[in-house]
């Protein structure tokens, strides 16, 4: 049982990180953020998006 919970958490962390990174990058690119400001804007964007995506994935996967 512990193993399945750990797998769920690892899955949620990896999936949410990759999803937040890709979506944040795409949105900043679409909005035309300059190359000089891209990394700083991306860090701010991902720090806001990742927790939301993490909780969403946990909610969807567990069905609770």
C-alpha positions in Angstrom: 0.0 0.0 0.0 2.8 2.4 0.8 4.4 1.6 -2.5 1.3 2.6 -4.5 1.0 5.9 -2.6 4.6 6.7 -3.2 4.1 5.9 -6.9 1.1 8.2 -7.1 3.0 11.1 -5.5 6.1 10.6 -7.7 3.8 10.4 -10.8 2.0 13.6 -9.7 5.2 15.4 -9.1 6.8 14.4 -12.5 3.6 15.0 -14.5 2.8 18.3 -12.9 6.3 19.6 -13.3 6.5 18.7 -17.0 2.9 20.0 -17.7 3.5 23.3 -15.9 6.9 23.8 -17.6 5.5 23.2 -21.1 2.3 25.2 -20.7 4.0 28.1 -19.0 6.6 28.2 -21.8 4.0 28.1 -24.5 1.9 30.8 -22.9 4.8 33.1 -22.5 5.9 32.5 -26.1 2.4 33.1 -27.4 2.3 36.4 -25.5 5.6 37.5 -27.0 7.7 37.8 -23.9 11.2 38.9 -24.9 14.2 36.6 -24.7 15.8 38.9 -22.1 12.7 38.6 -19.8 11.7 35.0 -20.6 13.5 33.1 -17.9 12.4 35.4 -15.1 8.9 35.4 -16.3 8.9 31.7 -16.8 10.2 31.1 -13.2 7.4 33.3 -11.8 4.8 31.6 -14.0 5.8 28.1 -13.2 6.0 28.8 -9.5 2.3 29.8 -9.6 1.2 27.1 -12.0 3.0 24.0 -10.5 1.1 23.8 -7.2 -2.3 24.1 -9.0 -1.4 21.5 -11.5 0.0 19.2 -8.8 -3.2 19.3 -6.8 -5.3 18.9 -9.9 -3.5 15.8 -10.9 -3.7 14.3 -7.5 -7.4 15.0 -7.4 -8.1 13.6 -10.9 -6.0 10.4 -10.3 -7.4 9.6 -6.9 -10.9 10.6 -7.9 -11.5 12.4 -4.6 
